[in-house]
Amino acid sequence: DKVAPPPIVVLAFNRPQYLGSVLRSLARQTVDVSKRPVFLFQDGAVTAYSKIRYARDEDIAASIAVFESHFPDGEVIASSNNIGVAENFSRAERHVFETYRYECAYFFEDDLILSKHYIETMDNIWRQVRTIDEIAYFSAYGDHLTRESPSSYALGAQVKTLQHHWAFGLKRSHWLEMQPLIRPYLDLITGKDYRSRDWYS
């Protein structure tokens, strides 16, 4: 059966120059990413809690502008306050899995420039793992913990345990199952400056 391509979710803060490089790589994929939903979840500059400024307004505006230049039909969901990366991820996940109820979504931050085949590869993996309950997250960036050159890799695909959630796909079914487990953590970080979060509870 035909599997709908997952939406693209990009999370950004105050590095528009980095974000621009990531978005250019997304726009130049072998599959037409503009044909699917693309979201930017932009964090804000000043926290609502301590009123500390963590970014310049012009960098926030530049991030939104560079996103709109690459994906004019994309949806920008900007936070009016600085909420930190964990809350930004949480609201992005709720948006795609609760509001839109997508079966799967791909999440990207502003620090990984993608091969032009990345989304095509992710789509191929998604079709393979869609019905495998043991797999919740997946990605296609290889083993970033080694310092081997690509030429040293054996030909053919290798499947390994995902150690770092970076440019990843996540299934809605597993996200729903995780919510009771992750709720205590979200309760610890929500409503306070992320950089001042409780590291010991």
C-alpha positions in Angstrom: 0.0 0.0 0.0 1.1 3.6 -0.6 2.7 5.2 2.5 2.3 9.0 2.9 5.7 10.7 3.2 6.3 12.1 6.7 6.4 15.8 7.3 9.6 17.7 7.9 10.0 19.5 11.3 12.9 21.9 11.7 13.9 23.4 15.1 15.8 26.6 15.3 17.1 29.3 17.8 19.7 31.9 17.1 22.0 30.5 14.4 20.5 31.6 11.1 23.7 31.1 9.2 23.8 27.4 10.3 20.1 27.0 9.7 20.5 28.4 6.1 23.0 25.7 5.3 20.7 23.0 6.6 17.7 24.4 4.8 19.6 24.6 1.5 20.5 20.9 1.9 16.8 20.1 2.6 15.6 22.0 -0.4 18.1 20.2 -2.7 17.0 16.6 -2.0 16.4 14.0 -4.6 12.8 13.9 -3.5 10.7 17.1 -3.6 10.4 18.1 0.0 8.2 21.1 -0.8 5.4 18.6 -1.7 5.0 17.6 1.9 4.3 19.7 5.1 7.4 21.6 6.4 7.4 23.2 9.8 9.8 25.6 11.5 9.6 25.7 15.3 11.5 28.8 16.2 12.4 29.5 19.8 12.3 33.0 21.2 14.9 35.4 22.5 13.8 36.3 26.1 12.5 33.8 28.7 9.1 34.5 30.3 10.4 33.3 33.6 13.6 35.1 34.4 13.4 37.7 31.6 17.0 36.8 30.7 17.8 37.5 27.0 19.5 34.5 25.3 19.4 35.7 21.7 19.2 38.8 19.5 15.8 39.7 18.0 17.5 40.1 14.6 18.9 36.6 14.7 15.4 35.2 15.4 14.0 37.2 12.5 16.8 36.1 10.3 16.0 32.4 11.0 12.4 32.9 10.1 13.3 34.8 7.0 15.8 32.2 5.7 13.2 29.4 6.3 10.6 31.3 4.4 13.0 31.9 1.5 13.6 28.2 1.1 10.1 27.0 2.0 7.6 29.8 1.3 4.7 27.4 1.7 6.0 26.1 5.0 4.5 26.9 8.4 6.4 29.0 11.0 5.5 28.3 14.6 7.5 30.9 16.6 7.5 31.0 20.3 7.0 34.5 21.7 9.4 33.6 24.6 12.6 31.6 25.0 11.5 28.1 26.1 14.6 26.1 25.5 15.3 23.1 23.2 13.4 20.5 25.3 10.1 22.5 25.4 10.6 23.4 21.7 10.9 19.7 20.8 7.9 18.9 23.0 5.6 21.4 21.3 6.8 20.3 17.9 6.0 16.7 18.6 2.6 17.6 20.0 1.9 19.6 16.9 2.6 16.8 14.4 1.3 13.9 16.5 -1.7 15.4 18.4 -2.9 18.3 16.2 -2.2 16.6 12.8 -1.9 13.0 13.9 0.8 12.2 11.4 1.9 8.5 11.6 5.6 9.6 11.5 7.6 12.8 11.3 11.2 13.7 10.6 12.9 16.1 13.0 16.0 18.3 12.2 18.0 20.8 14.1 20.2 23.5 12.6 23.5 21.7 12.8 23.6 18.8 10.2 24.0 19.5 6.5 22.3 16.6 4.7 23.3 14.5 1.7 21.0 15.1 -1.2 19.8 11.5 -0.7 19.0 11.8 3.0 15.2 12.2 2.8 14.9 9.6 0.1 16.9 7.2 2.3 14.7 8.1 5.3 11.6 7.4 3.3 13.0 4.0 2.3 13.7 3.2 5.9 10.3 4.4 7.0 8.6 2.0 4.6 10.7 -0.8 5.9 10.2 -0.2 9.7 6.6 1.1 9.6 5.2 -2.1 10.9 8.1 -3.2 13.1 6.9 -2.4 16.6 10.4 -2.7 18.1 11.6 0.3 16.2 10.5 3.8 17.4 13.3 6.1 16.2 15.4 5.9 13.1 17.9 7.9 11.1 20.4 7.7 8.2 23.4 9.7 9.1 25.7 6.7 9.8 28.0 6.0 12.8 29.0 9.5 13.9 31.0 8.1 16.8 33.7 6.7 14.5 36.3 8.8 12.7 36.6 6.4 9.8 36.3 7.9 6.3 33.3 6.9 4.2 35.6 5.0 1.9 36.4 2.6 4.8 32.8 1.5 5.2 31.8 -1.9 3.9 29.5 -1.8 0.9 25.9 -2.3 1.7 23.6 -1.1 4.5 24.2 -1.7 8.1 21.6 -1.3 10.9 22.9 -0.2 14.3 21.3 0.9 17.5 20.6 4.7 17.3 22.8 6.4 19.9 22.1 10.0 19.2 18.8 11.5 18.1 19.9 13.7 15.2 18.0 14.2 12.0 15.7 11.4 13.0 12.3 9.9 12.3 9.9 9.2 15.1 6.7 7.1 15.0 3.5 8.6 16.5 2.5 5.2 18.0 5.7 5.1 20.1 5.6 8.8 20.9 2.2 8.2 22.5 3.5 5.3 24.5 6.4 7.3 25.7 4.4 10.2 27.1 3.7 8.7 30.6 7.4 8.0 30.9 8.7 11.4 29.8 6.1 13.4 31.7 8.1 13.6 34.9 11.0 15.1 33.0 8.9 17.6 31.2 7.4 18.6 34.5 10.9 19.4 35.8 11.9 21.6 32.9 8.6 23.3 32.0 7.9 26.7 33.5 11.6 27.6 34.2 14.7 28.6 32.3 16.0 25.6 30.5 19.6 26.5 31.3 18.7 26.7 35.0 16.9 23.3 35.0 17.2 20.9 37.9 20.0 18.5 37.0 19.7 16.3 40.1 16.0 15.4 40.7 
